[in-house]
Amino acid sequence: MVLNNTVIAAINFVAILLSIPIIAAGIWLSTQVDSSCLNLLQWPIIILGVLVLAVALAGFIGAFWRLPVILLFYLVTMFLLILALAGLVVFIFVVTNSVGPGHLAPSRLFLEYELDDDSGWLKHRVEGSYQWNRIKECLSSTSVCTDLNQTYSSAQSFFNSMLTPLQSGCCKPPTKCGYTYVNPTNWISPISVTSDVDCMLWSNGQTQLCYSCSSCKAGLLANVKREWRRADLILVLTLVALICVYIMGCCAFRAAKTDEIFRRYRQGYT
């Protein structure tokens, strides 16, 4: 019985360690400009990771001090958390499965994105004016665009750069608009601006730029989906490891209960 409880405690200690990558994935997303401005996924991941940590810690304490009620609580609650983590993994995979392909602009190395190429649940999160005004205000308060002025000193270096989808969509006018480059966030308007809405929405004001453009929404979604898929990979690996640890914990708990029954039988309690 002592040996089995030690094994259960060791298994729960591993579960405690497995909560770290879950929490780390949420914290990493919160440090990314687009994900933090969209503010959808990072906190559910962090909260789920903290719950896994708390339950695993409870299981460790229950095994160390031989408290069957706490161990049973651990097994039931951890099972529910594993289901929640699996649901989150599937949800992320589904909502990031439709990604706008991006279009290579003439004489440019970076891609440009259009909102019409996208579809799905995430697209609806940026289409409403209330939601986008909040996101736009958040984006304009960051240095995601102004940093480009320090990075690229000439038009050719800028055109040959590999901009992120967010920078491509929000920090410059679409190439089809025909604006003339001054610096990455300052462009001269053509004599005749096309009727494209994004072309008319562009502004050299550093807090406006193309933050109101559909291309900015498309670029943000492309960036977010790329980051969410990276986080999802971490969650998938953690989920597999957590399932293995949970199965070993169930086997150890069952063995401990069997040893207890045999011990009582030998002592004449049955």
C-alpha positions as CSV (number, residue, x, y, z in Angstrom):
1,M,0.0,0.0,0.0
2,V,2.8,2.4,0.9
3,L,4.6,1.6,-2.4
4,N,1.4,2.1,-4.4
5,N,0.8,5.5,-2.7
6,T,4.3,6.5,-3.5
7,V,3.8,5.6,-7.1
8,I,0.5,7.6,-7.2
9,A,2.3,10.6,-5.6
10,A,5.1,10.3,-8.2
11,I,2.5,10.2,-11.0
12,N,0.7,13.2,-9.7
13,F,4.0,15.1,-9.5
14,V,4.4,14.4,-13.2
15,A,0.9,15.8,-13.7
16,I,1.9,18.9,-11.8
17,L,4.8,19.3,-14.3
18,L,2.5,18.8,-17.2
19,S,0.4,21.8,-16.2
20,I,3.4,24.0,-16.9
21,P,3.3,23.8,-20.7
22,I,-0.5,24.5,-20.7
23,I,0.0,27.6,-18.6
24,A,3.0,28.6,-20.6
25,A,1.0,28.3,-23.9
26,G,-1.6,30.7,-22.5
27,I,1.0,33.2,-21.3
28,W,2.8,33.0,-24.6
29,L,-0.4,33.9,-26.4
30,S,-1.0,36.8,-24.1
31,T,2.4,38.2,-25.1
32,Q,1.5,38.2,-28.8
33,V,0.0,41.5,-29.9
34,D,-2.8,40.1,-32.1
35,S,-3.9,37.4,-29.7
36,S,-3.8,39.7,-26.7
37,C,-5.9,42.3,-28.6
38,L,-8.4,39.7,-29.8
39,N,-8.5,38.4,-26.2
40,L,-10.3,35.1,-26.8
41,L,-8.1,32.1,-26.0
42,Q,-5.2,32.9,-23.7
43,W,-7.2,33.1,-20.4
44,P,-9.2,29.9,-21.0
45,I,-5.9,28.1,-21.5
46,I,-4.3,29.7,-18.5
47,I,-7.3,28.9,-16.3
48,L,-7.4,25.3,-17.5
49,G,-3.6,25.0,-16.8
50,V,-4.0,26.4,-13.3
51,L,-6.9,23.9,-12.6
52,V,-4.8,21.0,-13.8
53,L,-2.0,22.2,-11.5
54,A,-4.4,22.5,-8.5
55,V,-6.0,19.1,-9.0
56,A,-2.7,17.4,-9.6
57,L,-1.4,19.0,-6.4
58,A,-4.5,17.8,-4.5
59,G,-3.8,14.3,-5.9
60,F,-0.2,14.4,-4.8
61,I,-1.2,15.5,-1.3
62,G,-3.9,12.8,-1.1
63,A,-1.4,10.1,-2.2
64,F,1.4,11.3,0.1
65,W,-0.9,11.4,3.2
66,R,-3.0,8.4,2.1
67,L,-6.3,10.2,1.8
68,P,-8.6,8.1,-0.4
69,V,-11.3,10.7,-0.6
70,I,-8.9,13.3,-2.1
71,L,-7.5,10.7,-4.5
72,L,-11.0,9.9,-5.7
73,F,-11.7,13.6,-6.1
74,Y,-8.4,13.8,-8.1
75,L,-9.4,11.0,-10.5
76,V,-12.9,12.3,-11.2
77,T,-11.9,16.0,-11.6
78,M,-8.8,15.2,-13.6
79,F,-10.9,13.1,-16.0
80,L,-13.2,16.1,-16.5
81,L,-10.2,18.4,-17.1
82,I,-8.8,16.1,-19.6
83,L,-12.1,16.1,-21.5
84,A,-12.1,19.9,-21.3
85,L,-8.5,20.1,-22.7
86,A,-9.4,17.6,-25.5
87,G,-12.5,19.8,-26.3
88,L,-10.3,22.9,-26.4
89,V,-7.7,21.2,-28.7
90,V,-10.5,20.1,-31.1
91,F,-12.0,23.6,-31.0
92,I,-8.7,25.3,-31.9
93,F,-8.1,22.9,-34.7
94,V,-11.6,23.5,-36.2
95,V,-11.5,27.3,-36.0
96,T,-8.0,27.6,-37.4
97,N,-8.6,25.1,-40.2
98,S,-9.8,27.7,-42.7
99,V,-7.0,30.1,-43.4
100,G,-7.0,32.7,-46.2
101,P,-4.2,31.7,-48.6
102,G,-2.7,35.2,-48.9
103,H,-1.8,36.8,-52.2
104,L,1.6,37.6,-53.5
105,A,1.6,41.3,-54.5
106,P,3.4,42.4,-57.7
107,S,7.1,43.1,-57.0
108,R,6.7,42.2,-53.3
109,L,8.0,39.3,-51.2
110,F,5.3,39.6,-48.6
111,L,1.7,38.3,-48.9
112,E,-1.4,40.4,-48.6
113,Y,-4.7,39.1,-47.2
114,E,-8.4,39.7,-47.9
115,L,-11.2,39.1,-45.5
116,D,-13.4,37.6,-48.2
117,D,-10.9,34.7,-48.4
118,D,-11.6,33.8,-44.8
119,S,-14.6,32.1,-43.2
120,G,-15.7,30.6,-40.0
121,W,-16.1,31.4,-36.3
122,L,-13.1,33.7,-35.9
123,K,-14.2,35.9,-38.8
124,H,-17.4,36.7,-37.0
125,R,-15.3,37.9,-34.0
126,V,-13.8,40.8,-36.0
127,E,-16.7,41.7,-38.3
128,G,-18.8,43.6,-35.7
129,S,-18.0,47.3,-35.3
130,Y,-18.0,47.1,-31.5
131,Q,-15.6,44.2,-31.3
132,W,-13.3,45.6,-34.0
133,N,-13.2,49.1,-32.5
134,R,-11.8,47.6,-29.3
135,I,-9.3,45.5,-31.2
136,K,-8.3,48.5,-33.4
137,E,-7.7,50.7,-30.3
138,C,-5.5,47.9,-28.8
139,L,-3.5,47.5,-32.0
140,S,-2.9,51.2,-32.4
141,S,-1.5,51.5,-28.9
142,T,1.3,49.0,-29.8
143,S,4.5,49.4,-31.7
144,V,3.7,46.7,-34.2
145,C,3.7,49.2,-37.1
146,T,5.9,52.0,-35.8
147,D,8.8,49.5,-35.3
148,L,8.9,49.0,-39.1
149,N,10.2,52.5,-39.5
150,Q,13.3,51.6,-37.5
151,T,13.7,48.3,-39.4
152,Y,13.4,49.3,-43.1
153,S,15.3,52.4,-44.4
154,S,14.5,52.1,-48.1
155,A,11.6,51.1,-50.3
156,Q,13.4,48.1,-51.8
157,S,14.3,46.6,-48.4
158,F,10.7,47.0,-47.4
159,F,9.3,45.5,-50.5
160,N,11.7,42.5,-50.2
161,S,10.8,41.9,-46.5
162,M,8.8,39.1,-45.1
163,L,6.1,41.0,-43.2
164,T,3.8,39.2,-40.8
165,P,0.2,39.1,-41.9
166,L,-0.7,41.6,-39.3
167,Q,2.0,44.1,-40.5
168,S,1.0,43.5,-44.1
169,G,-2.7,44.1,-43.5
170,C,-2.6,46.9,-40.9
171,C,0.6,49.0,-41.3
172,K,0.5,49.9,-45.0
173,P,-2.1,50.4,-47.8
174,P,-2.9,47.5,-50.1
175,T,-0.5,47.4,-53.1
176,K,-3.4,47.6,-55.5
177,C,-4.2,51.1,-54.3
178,G,-1.1,52.5,-56.0
179,Y,0.3,54.5,-53.1
180,T,3.9,55.7,-53.3
181,Y,6.3,54.7,-50.6
182,V,7.9,57.3,-48.2
183,N,8.5,55.0,-45.3
184,P,6.7,51.9,-44.0
185,T,3.9,53.8,-42.4
186,N,3.9,56.9,-44.6
187,W,2.6,56.8,-48.2
188,I,1.8,59.4,-50.8
189,S,-1.8,59.1,-52.2
190,P,-2.2,58.6,-56.0
191,I,-3.9,61.2,-58.0
192,S,-6.9,59.0,-58.5
193,V,-7.7,56.7,-55.6
194,T,-9.6,53.5,-56.6
195,S,-13.1,52.8,-55.3
196,D,-11.8,50.0,-53.1
197,V,-12.8,50.8,-49.5
198,D,-9.5,49.9,-48.0
199,C,-7.7,52.4,-50.3
200,M,-10.0,55.2,-49.0
201,L,-9.6,54.1,-45.4
202,W,-5.8,54.4,-45.4
203,S,-4.4,57.3,-43.3
204,N,-0.8,58.4,-42.6
205,G,-1.9,59.2,-39.1
206,Q,0.1,56.8,-36.9
207,T,-2.8,55.8,-34.8
208,Q,-5.0,55.2,-37.8
209,L,-3.0,53.7,-40.7
210,C,-5.0,50.8,-42.1
211,Y,-6.4,49.7,-38.8
212,S,-10.0,50.2,-40.1
213,C,-9.3,48.2,-43.3
214,S,-10.6,44.8,-44.0
215,S,-7.1,43.8,-44.9
216,C,-6.1,44.5,-41.3
217,K,-8.8,42.2,-40.1
218,A,-7.7,39.5,-42.5
219,G,-4.1,39.9,-41.5
220,L,-4.9,39.7,-37.8
221,L,-6.9,36.5,-38.4
222,A,-4.0,34.9,-40.4
223,N,-1.6,35.8,-37.6
224,V,-3.9,34.6,-34.8
225,K,-4.5,31.3,-36.5
226,R,-0.8,30.7,-37.0
227,E,-0.2,31.4,-33.3
228,W,-3.2,29.3,-32.1
229,R,-2.0,26.3,-34.1
230,R,1.4,26.5,-32.5
231,A,-0.3,26.7,-29.1
232,D,-2.5,23.8,-30.1
233,L,0.5,21.6,-30.9
234,I,1.7,22.2,-27.3
235,L,-1.7,21.3,-25.9
236,V,-2.0,18.2,-28.0
237,L,1.4,16.8,-26.8
238,T,0.5,17.7,-23.2
239,L,-2.9,16.1,-23.6
240,V,-1.4,12.8,-24.8
241,A,1.1,12.9,-21.9
242,L,-1.7,13.8,-19.4
243,I,-3.9,10.9,-20.6
244,C,-1.0,8.4,-20.2
245,V,-0.3,9.8,-16.7
246,Y,-4.0,9.6,-15.8
247,I,-4.2,5.9,-16.9
248,M,-1.2,5.0,-14.9
249,G,-2.7,6.8,-11.9
250,C,-6.0,4.9,-12.2
251,C,-4.0,1.6,-12.4
252,A,-2.0,2.5,-9.3
253,F,-5.1,3.6,-7.4
254,R,-6.8,0.3,-8.3
255,A,-3.8,-1.7,-7.2
256,A,-3.6,0.3,-3.9
257,K,-7.3,-0.5,-3.2
258,T,-6.7,-4.2,-4.1
259,D,-3.7,-4.3,-1.7
260,E,-5.9,-2.7,1.0
261,I,-8.6,-5.4,0.6
262,F,-6.1,-8.2,0.8
263,R,-4.5,-6.6,3.9
264,R,-7.8,-6.4,5.6
265,Y,-8.6,-10.0,4.6
266,R,-5.4,-11.2,6.1
267,Q,-6.1,-9.3,9.3
268,G,-9.5,-11.0,9.5
269,Y,-11.7,-8.0,8.8
270,T,-13.7,-9.8,6.1
